[in-house]
Amino acid sequence: MANLQSFLRDRCLTVLNLPDKGRSLFTSRDFRPGEVILRQEPYVSVPNNNSSESRCDGCFKTDGLKKCSGCQVVWYCGSSCQKSEWKLHRHECKALCRLEKEKRMLVTPTIRLMVKLCLKRNLQNEKVIPITTTDDYSLVEALVSHMSELDEKQLMLYAQMANLVNLILQFPGIDLKEIAENFSKFSCNAHSICDSELRPEGIGLFPLVSIINHSCSPNAVLVFEEKMAVVRAMDNISEDSEVTISYIETAGSTLTRQKSLKEQYLFHCQCARCSNIGKPHDIEESAILEGYRCANEKCNGFLLRDPDDKGFVCQNCMLLRSKEEVKKLAGDVKTVSAKALASPSAENKHDTIALYKTMEKLQEKLYHSFSITLMRTREKLLKMLMEVESWREALDYCKLIVPVYQRVYPATHPLIGLQFYTQGKLEWLLGQTEEAVSSLIKAYDILRISHGTSTPFMKELSAKLDEARAEASYKLLALKDGN
Ligand SMILES: C[S@@+](CC[C@H](N)C(=O)[O-])C[C@H]1O[C@@H](n2cnc3c(N)ncnc32)[C@H](O)[C@@H]1O
């Protein structure tokens, strides 16, 4: 641990123990937006392989994969990744081969992560894999587990999962209690590894990054460069400040955020944003994000429950929306939503799109224009419209989503940057070059903070921006020549 303190000191960081939060990461100098605070390779990681998509166990890429000829479970993109993983996979492969083939297919990413954790710990003890300051099982031992706060059902589940790991590994004298506790540690410490567009690719354990506590208005952001976790400052962080990231989707009311933090991470959030709970602005924001719209289509007011329980009253025009009307519309939304979810989108995307559009129209009548539920439906529509190459409509949805993102996320949130990137690409494709340049600039300015400037993803964005600028200049010159 002394090594760890000096590792962190070299990076102008320190770990303090706070009574209400436990270990917490603090700065010992100022950090500017976009500056890297911490980087860490995973102690262990596993891709989210399923029947429709497989990834290389080494680099998580999806191209040119070949199955491991031994276990027939794990995939590699080539000999380089296979070689780099072999020290660990050699043992995992043997263990998986002992299982019947049908059972092997049922080994989930979380179970594999635990199998790899146990194997890596043993191999480090046997000095087959070297221990370094940041790649050391003692950092996993230091993680919080909240074991004593779990209910009977959760404890039973972890015990069953530990038995399955035992069945796979068959280590003599295996400590099942420790494995069950490690599953609990995974739940509040493991991270979803995402690509540059924030799409999940796998899971990993990054015990140093796991020292960072949560805030609903964080000053730092966690992204991944391949499998490496990179924490960057999102704001100016001054010396002696706590570094915080967000563990959850922060678009939501205070109650919704607090509920999901309590359920998965077992703490009551008291961050600056949560401390506003029950204040007029917080009540208004919750009603806008998760409540109903005014019955008068021209009014953009938010609704609160009527004290006589007759329905919901618009706080702008005082019009009452009856409980019956809301219930009827909510029922219609539920029916269409069930149909849309059951629709096999792979078979007939256009039918599924039509169902989602019907759902959107009903939700527009029910919810406020900044509703998170409506935003999710539009995100889904945007994705499907891109898949069927309906660029113009996709652009319309992109433009509807951006203002909602700008309301529900902080100005430098990467999701806003990514949405501007999509908008810019669509505008360019549709020949709206000047608009494309403006959107791509906005995307670049935001994403350079969360993603840095040197990754292949950011280089591609920068190249697209250069090309769009060149085309815009050419169009302008051609126009002048024509005159
Ligand atoms: C990934 S760990 C963070 C490091 C942790 N504080 C430690 O001592 O190892 C997540 C756990 O830290 C605690 N935690 C994180 N953010 C918190 C916050 N804002 N307020 C209180 N506790 C928090 C909770 O116990 C949570 O389950």
The ligand as an ORCA input file, in Angstrom:
! r2SCAN-3c Opt
* xyz 0 1
  C     -16.487      1.901     -6.220
  S     -16.584      2.077     -4.482
  C     -15.850      3.624     -4.210
  C     -14.734      3.576     -3.169
  C     -15.180      3.288     -1.778
  N     -15.511      4.533     -1.104
  C     -14.134      2.526     -0.995
  O     -13.981      2.800      0.199
  O     -13.521      1.617     -1.544
  C     -18.287      2.303     -4.324
  C     -18.776      2.401     -2.914
  O     -18.277      3.592     -2.318
  C     -19.280      4.222     -1.545
  N     -19.649      5.491     -2.195
  C     -19.377      5.879     -3.445
  N     -19.817      7.113     -3.692
  C     -20.407      7.533     -2.579
  C     -21.065      8.733     -2.205
  N     -21.219      9.744     -3.045
  N     -21.555      8.825     -0.937
  C     -21.418      7.796     -0.066
  N     -20.803      6.634     -0.363
  C     -20.302      6.495     -1.597
  C     -20.454      3.256     -1.496
  O     -20.280      2.436     -0.395
  C     -20.275      2.477     -2.780
  O     -20.854      1.205     -2.751
*
